[in-house]
Amino acid sequence: LWKWLKDEVIANVFHKDQNDIAQSITRFEQYVLQHPDEVLRRMGCAV
């Protein structure tokens, strides 16, 4: 999950401040919680 978060939220993204980063991470967390099938797929588990 760390690599996925880095690729989606941190890498090559300009955040105006720490609050903006925190909000982006929260949105990522919400997405992960709503898409457990994608989490399993990215972990190499067949769904």
C-alpha positions in Angstrom: 0.0 0.0 0.0 2.9 2.4 0.7 4.1 2.3 -2.9 0.6 2.7 -4.2 0.0 5.7 -1.9 3.4 7.2 -2.9 2.6 6.8 -6.6 -0.9 8.2 -6.3 -0.6 10.9 -3.7 3.0 12.0 -3.2 5.2 11.3 -6.3 5.3 14.2 -8.8 2.5 16.0 -7.1 2.8 19.6 -5.8 0.9 20.0 -2.5 0.5 23.6 -1.2 0.9 22.6 2.4 0.8 19.8 4.9 -3.0 20.0 5.2 -3.3 19.5 1.5 -1.1 16.3 1.8 -3.2 15.1 4.7 -6.4 15.6 2.7 -5.0 13.7 -0.3 -4.0 10.8 2.0 -7.4 10.8 3.5 -9.0 10.6 0.1 -6.7 7.7 -0.8 -7.6 5.9 2.4 -11.3 6.3 1.6 -10.8 5.0 -1.9 -8.9 1.9 -0.5 -11.7 1.2 2.0 -14.3 1.4 -0.8 -12.4 -0.8 -3.2 -11.1 -3.9 -1.3 -11.1 -5.9 -4.5 -8.4 -3.5 -6.0 -6.4 -3.8 -2.8 -6.4 -7.6 -3.1 -5.6 -7.5 -6.8 -2.6 -5.2 -6.1 -1.4 -7.5 -3.4 -1.5 -10.4 -5.9 -4.6 -12.1 -4.5 -7.1 -13.3 -7.1 -10.6 -11.9 -6.7 
